Each structure stands twice: as C-alpha cells, then as structure tokens.
Amino acid sequence: MEGHSSANPGTMTNLTHRFLATGVEKTSEQHLDATEELEVHLLTREEVCSVLHNNEMMRSLMVAPLLKYLSPELK
C-alpha cells in the first residue's frame, strides 16, 4: 500500500508519503536527533478501527491511509 497524499493540493505542494511495512520487529531503542519527537503506538486492527470510529485521530493525512488499508474495496 504505497502512495502519497496532499493536505491541500490547491494551495500547497508538500506530500505525505505512506507505505505498509510487514514482518517488522523492534531491534533497538530509538536514536532521535535533538529536535525530533516520535512516539510509536502498537495497536491491533480492532483498536485502530475504534480510534477511527471514535474520532480520536483527526489528522486527515494519517486517517486517509488507514481507511484505505482497512477498506477491502480500495485495495
């Protein structure tokens, strides 16, 4: 499920790229730069559906690829 999305293609040129990584496992702790902030949340498919259904995730650039992955008609 590779692709990209634009928050507002009418006024902006930035893109958010997405990909589905499978078969991954944690091999070490994070080594972030001083200005980076990153949190990893491991959720089951059911938990992701609940988060989306309850509007707990509002950023469209994050919601769109999850809905595409979860919707069999769009695969």
Buried (B, 14 or more C-beta within 10 A) or exposed (E): EEEEBEEEEEEEEEEBEBEEEEEEEEEEEEEEEEEEEEEEEEEEEEEBBEBBEEEEEEEEBEBBBBEBBEEEEEE
